Amino acid sequence: MSLPAEFHDIANRVNNWGRWGAEDERGTLNLITDDVVRAAAAEVRSGHRVPLALPLKEDGVQTGLIPGRVNPLHTMVQINHELFGPGTVATSDDAVTMGLQTATHWDALTHASHSGRIYNGRPADSITAHAGARFSGIDKARHVVSRGVLLDVARAKGLERLPGDRAVTPEDLDEAAEFGGVAVRSGDIVLVRTGQIQVYLAGDKHAYGHPSPGLSLRTPEWFHARDVAAVANDTLTFEIFPPETENLWLPVHALDLVEMGMLQGQNWDLEKLSTACAEVSRYAFLLSAMPEPFVGGTGTPVAPVAVL
């Protein structure tokens, strides 16, 4: 089934191909300039740090629905091993097997494709089984530090959590920005809180994934108009799931990653950040969300920290 005209119309309006040159592999991360980072550092008032990552554990958010996206399998490969002989200093080593999009993560621009293309018009078949993503792998993201803005959609509506069938609209984002007294600026990393992560934290990972609130098909234009550098939220699927348009699966992924070249993140725990921002009535902060530089990776686990 081909993508509908509505999708292609939005794609044309948010398309960034060629904006930073034909060779560009970083997309909207180019908007995080030195000036943007200096301004972001000025958001630090108290130095209070809020971690936003879920623990990496064997009983994590994945349910087996997506083949190969396994929760971390942690193995000890040596325990108190006296490598240089008896009586010498002993060391312990471990290894992990996991999907790169398993828990709190960034999607690389190559995580999605449509119509045979990835970001900047490159062919989707440049992603191969042995080399991974030849272009725009997560290693090309390098450093992701900028001003973070929490758009607390749930709290702005006086809710603990949005209903599972609720698509977050541009109007919701405007309402949350007004509620937080914050204006989204070029180069910002926007965090959208729905409260859905509470379902997982309460122990029901199946209900966490489905049904789930998430971003609407109309939100990419909102982010594009404000030159947002990256977006993350507190859901498994990022966009509303099941989709708002029947049989139109993951259209927001395609618009954000492929057309706009905008990094997106899922499974971010925004609960403590919501409380911290409400306590000080400030919804902007310095955000460090450094990707692990897996060469050719289509995603990466991340341990983001907001500094207020």
Secondary structure as UniProt FT lines:
FT   HELIX           5..14
FT   TURN            17..20
FT   TURN            22..23
FT   HELIX           27..31
FT   HELIX           34..41
FT   TURN            42..43
FT   STRAND          49..51
FT   TURN            67..68
FT   STRAND          73..81
FT   TURN            83..84
FT   TURN            86..87
FT   STRAND          91..97
FT   TURN            100..101
FT   STRAND          105..107
FT   HELIX           109..111
FT   TURN            115..116
FT   HELIX           119..121
FT   HELIX           124..126
FT   STRAND          127..128
FT   TURN            129..131
FT   STRAND          132..133
FT   HELIX           138..141
FT   STRAND          145..152
FT   HELIX           153..156
FT   TURN            157..158
FT   TURN            164..165
FT   STRAND          167..168
FT   HELIX           170..180
FT   TURN            186..187
FT   STRAND          189..193
FT   HELIX           197..201
FT   TURN            202..203
FT   HELIX           205..209
FT   STRAND          214..215
FT   TURN            217..218
FT   HELIX           219..225
FT   TURN            226..227
FT   STRAND          230..233
FT   TURN            246..247
FT   HELIX           251..253
FT   HELIX           254..260
FT   STRAND          263..266
FT   HELIX           271..280
FT   STRAND          284..288
FT   TURN            295..296
FT   STRAND          299..301
FT   STRAND          305..307
//
